[in-house]
Each structure stands twice: as structure tokens, then as C-alpha cells.
């Protein structure tokens, strides 16, 4: 019998406020074909927001703990974003991929670039807002940042969108239902490759002997 096919690594990135977290939650709640998707919970040094749970949205750690993990090479990637540290732990990703499970990363553009360099087989998806005006409106409505922080996020968004062409797929998040369907379609199509269907193909080859 053939070995278990390696799982797919899906990178989902967007400017802050672009809607990637909402789209990922919808994808995880209703994965294509009923085959589960595993979410990689990142580590961060930022303060926990109201309603967040440690181990669900993030693993919340101190700067000292984060730096120790970085020294011990426990991260696939780690970066400073908006004054806080974020990192993707190897333990959240590599064992799952080896077991044939698909993993989804909710990650910033810097982290996405680093992951793609280390794992060029990863499937990268960039979520963009329909306009700068819409993005600013979302940032203000969520009520998480002051004026200076919003200005900084909008400046960074322009730089991040300029890197969209380095991703394999770009989804415009101007309508939630359509954007959700497009993200689901990328996952569904990726799961139909010959490598992923190896066991079915092997069984069929035996049937036709």
C-alpha cells in the first residue's frame, strides 16, 4: 500500500482588517468535502483581546518565552508586526503535514514570504479588500486601534498589497459569501491532484488488472 500522502499547507494572508480571519473561520467550520482542515495557532507577544482564549486565537506568551523559542529554532517563521512578535511553531504544522492532514495558516505577509521560501510547495492565498476606503472602514468599525495605529496599518496595507502577485491566488473580499466560496474552491481543487488521489488511483489500477 502506498504511503500516506503528505498534507497540504495553505497560507492565507491579507492586510490587517482584510477579512482573512473571518474567511478562515468559515472554511474551518465547513471544510470542502467534509475532510477536516487543521488550524495552526500562532504564538504572539501581544496582549490578549476581550473574548480571546489562549490556544484558540493565539498562544499568548511573554517576550522572554518567545525569544527562547526562537533561539531553540522552534519556529517555522517569526516576525515583528505592529510592535509585537508573531511566530508559527513547527510543532503546530510539521507533524500534521507528515500525518497527511491539511493545515491552514492565518499569517501576515512577512510570515507568508518566509514560509513560502522554506516550503515552496505551500499553497498561498492573498485576501484583499475592494478598496482602501473599505479597509479603513473595517479597521475603524472593529474598534481595536487608535488613530495612529489605523494610519500605520493603512500605510502597511499599501506595501502588502504591492506583494500580492507573489501569491498563487488572490481573492477580493467584497462579498463575504463569494469570497468564502472562492477560498473553499482553492482548497477543493488542491485536494483533487493526482498525488492526493494516489490511493484511489492505486485501487483503480488493481481493479483493472
N, C-alpha and C positions, 0 to 999 in steps of 0.2 A: 504494500500500500504506500502511496506517495506521502511525503511528509506534510505536516500541516502548513498551508500557505501562510506566509508572513502577513500580518495585519497591515492595513494602510494607515498612514499618518496624515491627517487632514489639518492643515494650518488655516485658521480663519482669522483675518486681521482687518483692521479698519482704523480710521482716525477716532480719537476719543469722541464718543457721542454718535458714532456712525451706525450703531444698532447691532453690532456683531453678537453681543451677549444675548440679546433677545432672540435673535435668529438661531443661535446655537441651542438655547433652551428649548425652542420649538422643535428643532431637529432631534434632540435627545429624547424628547417626550414621545416622539412618533417616528422612530428610525425607519428608513426605507426597507420594505420587505420584512419588517419585524426583526431583522438581525440587529443585535444591540450595538451601540456605539459607546465607547468609554471616554469620559471627560477627564483630561489631565488638569488637576488642580494645582495652580502655580503657587509658589511661595512669594510673599511680599513683606516689606517692612512698613508699609503704610498702615495708618490707623484703621481699625475695623469700623465700618459704617453701620448705622442703625439697620437692624434686620439681617445683617450678615452673620454667618456661622463659620467658625474655624473648621477647615476641612471640607467645606462645601463651596463657597465662592473662592476662598484662598486658604492656604496655610499661613496664618499670621505669625511672623517671627520677629525677633529683635534684630537690629543691625549686627550685633555680635554673632548671633546664631547664623544669620545669612552669610556673613563673611567666613565663618568656619566651614559652612557647606561649600562655599566657592573654593576655599583653599584645599578642601578634600576632593575637589573635582566631582561633586555630586550633581552638578547641573549640566543639562544639555546646552543651555544658554542662560545668560543672565545679563541684565542691563539696568541702568538707572533711567527712570522715566518720570518726568514731572517731579523730581526731587525725592523719589522713593525707589527702592530696589525691587526688581521682579525677576523671578527665575523659574525655569522649567526643570524639575528634578528628573534625573534619569530613572529613578525608581517608579515614577508615575507613568513612564512611557515604554521603556525598553522591554520589561518583562511581558507587558500586554501585547506588544507587537510580535514578540517571539512566540506567544501562545496563539497567534492568529487573530487577535482582537484588533478592531479598528479603534484608533484614538483620535480625539478631536482636541486641538489646542486653540484656546482663546488668547491671542497674543498680539503684542504691539508690533509695529513694522520693523523695529530694530531686531527684536527677537525672531521674527519671521525670517529675516535675512540670514541670521546666524544658523537657524535650524535648516534652512534650505542649503546652506553651504555644507553643513555636516551630514545632511540626509537629503541628497538631491532627488531621491525617489519620492519625497513627500509631495502631497497634492496641496497646492497653495491657492487660497481664495481670498480676494480682497473685496470688502464691502465699502461702498461709497455712498454718501448722501446725494440727493438730486441737485443740491445747490449749497453754496456757502451760507445762504440765508436760512435754509432749513437746518443745517448743522448748528448754527448759532442758536436758533430757536430751541432745539433739543437740549443743548447744553444749559440754557437758561431755565428751561422748564424742569429739568431734573433737580435743580436746586442744590447741587453738590459743591459748587465753586463760586468764589468771589469774582469780581470784575477782572482783576489782574490775571487770575488763573484762566478765565474764559478766553481772554485775549491771547494768552500764551498757547492755549490749546488750538485756537483757530490758526495761529501762525504755524504751529507744528503740523496741523492738518494739511495746509497747503504743501508743505515739504513732503508729507507722507503720500498724498495723492499723486505727486510727481513720480513716485516709485511704483505706481500701480501696474505699469507694463512689465514689471519683473515677476508678477504673479501669473499663474496659469489661467485663472478665471477672475473675472470682475463682475460683481453683482451690484446693480444700482438699487439701493433700498429706498425707493419712492413709494412703494405699496407693500405693506408687510406680507400679505398673502402671496403675492407674486414672488417677492424676494425669498420667502420661505420655500416655495416650490422650486425655485432655481437652485437654491442651496441643496435641497433634497435630491434634485436631478443630478448634480455633480457627484454626490455620494453614490446614488443608484448606478450611474454609468460606470463609475470606477470599480464597482463590485461585479461588473459583467465582463471583465477582461479574461482572456484565456488562462492566465496564471491563477486568477482567483477561482475559476471554474475547473481547475485541474482535476479535482476528484470526480466531478460529473463526467468530464471528458474521458477519464480513465475507465470509469464504469461503462461508458458507451462503447469504448474501443473493445472491451471484453465482450459486451453483448453482441457485437457484430463480427466476432471471430468465427 
